[in-house]
Amino acid sequence: MKLIKPSVEYIPQEDIYKHIELCARTCYKSEDKITEDSAHKFVDGLIKAGHLAMLEHGTVYLREIRVKGADFDLQKYYNNPYSKVHTFYDENFPETLEMLVTTNMRVIIENELQGDLKYACQPQDGHDRRYTMKFICDRGVSHELVRHRVFSFAQESQRYCNYSKDKFDNGITFIKPSWCDKEATSIVSNTTVVDTEKSSAEFVLWMLYLADAERAYLKLLEMGWTPQQARSVLPNATKTEIVMTGFEDDWKHFFDLRLRGTTGKPHPDMQYVAQLAWNEFKDKLNLEL
């Protein structure tokens, strides 16, 4: 059994196919299968299988200058709730219209707009930006994260991840609550143990429960249950990884609720990871949302 602190990491999109693959492989924790040339084949497989939700993490920025006779149909993006459009006229050239679209690869594929990828570009000053963050947190916090339905998600699957395997160090990883930061633990033989003399009785009881849950999970697998069956004994404290991608204004709303508490006091663990995410925006993107 391992006990770790939550963390948040900004994931920049440098190549859209590699970005989609990295986000999607979070679900089965198969990042070890990523190679230099695996991304296109992986994304093609998602499309053929109809697993298009993962394509939402791939942000597409389009730019076109319209003059008379231009064939770029902007209306299809205006009418799409997952895309944002901005247009700019040049007063010196009234027949010229600059069109900037932010959308995602799922919108492109589902609406058969692959031809518009010829307008793909790096984000310009007028584009609405989308950002991807990876949270390592407990399952209770992740249940609150997915309430923000305007985002796109990819989450570690307890149905398919078998935590008895070597890649998971043959056991369960749990998240230490934010209010237990000073409780005394140490690592012995790759396992977290609690110092019962220096920790509160409540924390010791909590750790004993987690140890029992891990033993039950591993025993059920040994007796023949599948991971999706055995997961039912795992508590909210179980570690999960979840990737979130959304527009800048969606992230601002997220911080309003989960960090600043504009609609009520946030859960302390939720507020803790929201602060970590806010720090990533400030430190790596120079944005204070």
C-alpha positions, 0 to 999 in steps of 0.5 A: 500500500502506498500513500501519496500527496495529490498533484497537478501537471499542465500538459502542453499540446505540441503535436495534436496526435501525440497529445490525444494519445497521451491523454487517452492512454491515461485511462488504461495506464498504457503510457509505456506503449507510446513510441515516437511513431505510435500516435497516428495509428493510435488515433486512427484506431480510436476513430475506427472504434468510434471512441471519439471522446478522447479526440476532444483533448486535441485542440484545433486552431483554424485561421482563414482570411476571407475575400470574395469567393472564399469557400470557408464555411464559418457557420458550421462552427458558429452553430457548434457548442464545442467551438468558439469563433472570432471575426475581425475586419480590416478597416483598410480592406472592407472586403477582407474578413479574418476568421479565427476558430477554436475547436477540437478533433472530435468536432472535425471528425464527427462533422466530416470537416477534415478538409478544414484542417488545411486552415490549421495554425498555431494559436493567434492572439484572437483565438480562444485557448484551451488547456489540459491539466492532469490531476492525480487525486483521490476518487472523491475529488475526481467525482467533483471534477467531472461535475464540470461537464463543459470539460473533456475528461480521460480518467484512469479506469478501475475496470481495466487497471489490475492493481495486483500487477507489477506496473502498479507495484502489486498494490493500491495507491491512496491519496493522503487527505490535505488535513492529515499532512503532518501525520507521521508515515514512512516507506518500508519495502516500498510500502507506506506505514504509519507511525502509531506513536506520532500519529492521531488515533483517527489517522491510524484507524483510517490507515487500517481501513485502507490496508483492509480494503487493499487486502480484500481487493487483492484477495478477490482477484486471487479468488477469480474476480475481475478488476471491474468486480473487485473494485467495489471494495475500494474507497474514495481515498483510492488514487486516480489520474484524470486529464481535463481539457477546457477553454480558458473561461471554463477554467476560470469558472472552475477556479471560482467554484473550487478555489475561491468558493463563490457558491459555497466553501469547497471541500478541502481536498478539492480546494487543495488540488484547485490551488495546485492547478491555479499555480500551474496556470500562473507559473507555466502559462503566466495566467492568473485566472 
